[in-house]
Amino acid sequence: MGANNNSFRNATGLQGGVGMLFSDLLGNNQLYSQLSLNGEIIDVGLSHVPLITGYQNYEQSSVKDQAGNVIPAIKSTTNLIRIFDESLNLFAHYPFSTTLRLEGGLAGTFRSFRWDEYNDYYVGDQLSGYQLVASERERIPTGDQLPIDNYYTIQKGVGANANVALVGDNSYFGVTSPLAGHRFRVGVEQYVGNDIYTAFLADGRKYMRLRPFTFAVRGMSYLRWEKKVNSVYPLYLGNMGFVRGLGSVLNTDVSDLGLSFSQLLGSKMLLGGVELRLPFTGPKRLAIIPSSFLLTDLNLFLDSGVTFDKMSDWSDGKLIDVVQRDEAGNIILDNSGNPIYRLELAKPTIITTVGLSMRINLFGALILEPYYARPLQQGGTFRWGLNLIPGW
């Protein structure tokens, strides 16, 4: 059973799967395969990853009863869009030492999609209730492109990519996150076919142990140079592991912070952060409160990041939705109490948040991180959030 989050609105999903690892006694040769299930029989695959999205709406309609009479009904339509990514991956590691290695990989992919529409018809009223009287399912024809939203259109077809990276890691892990040492990764990727872009990643993290605390610092840049801007789904600054306080499984709305999603999306991302970690409960030699089953850390943090599409955005700006404010800096609301947006030419917005979190190790299977964070900008407020990943 697993959990993951997408790159927009930080939604979380669950799916089931079985993994199989075949190896010789020394582990020099390994073969890994995975079987995943996400909904129906068509969502099962071996080396075949089904991703599912969709939407639902209601409308007034009609349906025939058993006597052939046409009666009014409420039609509930559920549209399920499945995206199938099938891939073959080859990768290799070359260790220079126990803490430094070179990684490389090649992959070929084929992407397709399917659109199913499920219609349910209900009759009745609010007083007596509604009863399901009919259902139907229809497969909607799709072409080679499938628009997902304003930011991305999926393209059917084949693709390939190659990557190489230098990786260093001499860190020591605590109960939920590293406590000492360092980690870094510098790599490049080239994608061709459906998605055509070059990507560069530089990620460095340093952990300074000051018993009983650990002071952690990180800096990261992930830059994509795309043939066409946003030809692949843009990066979202509020995703798990990036900047906390901008959206989580508990609250995905950023309008009450005086922000728009277009300010938090881009093909390039710069991140920085510091964190003061305290092992709170856990092993006696490590934690403040000894415990053999409850493993937790307390953390004070500062996260900062920015997204953009082109280097020229810093000088010329780009058209994005911007929340309108009055002369006093207050957010202007419409008659329904929602912020008013206007399309403006604006430069990238650096977002910084501060807060407190607790990471909880659930028997080594999952790490939860409830947090309480506030963006350091006008109109920012503290809000609760939840991550489902280990500490960086």
PyMOL commands that set and color helices and strands:
alter all, ss='L'
color gray80, all
select helices_A, chain A and resi 41-43+255-257+261-264+313-316
alter helices_A, ss='H'
color red, helices_A
select strands_A, chain A and resi 2-5+12-23+30-37+45-46+48-64+70-95+100-125+129-140+145-149+152-155+157-169+172-173+178-193+197-210+213-226+235-236+265-266+268-282+289-290+295-308+318-323+341-346+351-362+366-375+383-387
alter strands_A, ss='S'
color yellow, strands_A
deselect
rebuild
show_as cartoon
